[in-house]
Amino acid sequence: MPLNKLQEKVLLLYGEGLSHADIGRKIGLSELTVSLILNSAVDRLGVNNTVQAINHLLRSNRDLET
């Protein structure tokens, strides 16, 4: 199942090294909401962790560019 735009944005920011708190401040969400979004993205993609979710997202975006 594909990610929604908010899940993609949060994953990409997390992949840039931002903390849950930093992401929350940047896009106006609580730390808990950021954590829930990351967890839902992992579940939706059927991967084991956020690193795998970020890799999946980056590969998907790269495939769309070719």
N, C-alpha and C positions, 0 to 999 in steps of 0.2 A: 504494500500500500504506500503511495507516495506521501511525502511530508508536506505539510502546509507551509506557507511562506514564513510564518513566525518560527516554526521549528527549524527551518533552514537558516534563518537569520541568527537564532540563538546558537545553533551548532557551529556556524561559521565564526561567530564572535568567540565562542569557547575554544575553537580551534586556533584562534589568534592568541590565545593565552589569557584572555580575560577571565576573572573570577566570576562566580555567580553574582556577587554583590556588584561588581563593575558592570556586568551585562545588565543587571536590573536597573542600575542608575542610568545607563546609556539609553535604554529603551522604555523606561518608566514602569518596571515590574518589580515585584518583591523578589528577594533571594529564593524564597520557597517556590514561587511561580516559575522562576528560571529553572530550578531543580526539577520541578514537575514536567516542564516542557522538554528538558533533556531526557528524562526517563521515558516520556511518552514517545519521543523520537526513536530511542533505542528499541522500545517495544514494537513500534510500528514497522521498523525496518527489519525486525527479527534478528538483530545482532546482539552481541554480548555486552558491549560497553560503548561509551561515548567515542572512544578512539575509532572503533570500527564504524560507528555511525558517521563520523566525520569523513573517514576514508570512503565510505559508500557514497556520501553526498558529493564529494569532490570528483570521484570517478564518474558519477552520473552526470554531473555538470560538464565534465570534460567530454563525455560521449555526445552530449548535445551540441557541443561546439564543432564537432567534426562532421 
